[in-house]
Amino acid sequence: MDFDVNYFVNNLGIPRETAIGALTLLFIMLLGLYAYVCFAWMSIFKKMKVAKPWLAFVPFVNVAIWYQISGLNWKWIFLMLLPFFLEPIKGIYIGTIPWILLLAKSHIVVFQKLKYSKWLVLSVAVWFIPYLKYLGYLSYLVIIAIVAWKK
């Protein structure tokens, strides 16, 4: 679904100003979540002695660096493009499964290098399960903060 103001106005009967305000608030919240994860990854990059930890804020490059510090080849980043070519089956985006599993594997390696349990990666592993993915997102935000900022 596209985030078009006319959809909310025409189909749901929401006043135009309210729809614009709600979409603006949603955009700001998503931008804040992105910044939160980037600051956490930047802190982890510093702990892992990455030369330029500020690259955590650059989309796709941050995941490539994450793969590198976990010992994977950065070229696996192209697996992120797979969901754009595969259609969802019964609500599950099949193209995201290999990417999420690879991301989970890389998280296990990074967590273990930083002396944390590999079981923390379960928050990433449930991202493609329809009813558990939001719980996985929230738990990932907590876990990544613990890994990034706990002494």
Secondary structure, DSSP 8 states (H G I E B T S, - for coil): ----HHHHHHHH---HHHHHHHHHHHHHHHHHHHHHHHHHHHHHHHHTT-S-GGGGGSTTHHHHHHHHHTT--GGGGGGGGGGGTS--BTTB-TTHHHHHHHHHHHHHHHHHHTT--GGGGHHHHTTTSTTTHHHHHHHHHHHHHHHHH--
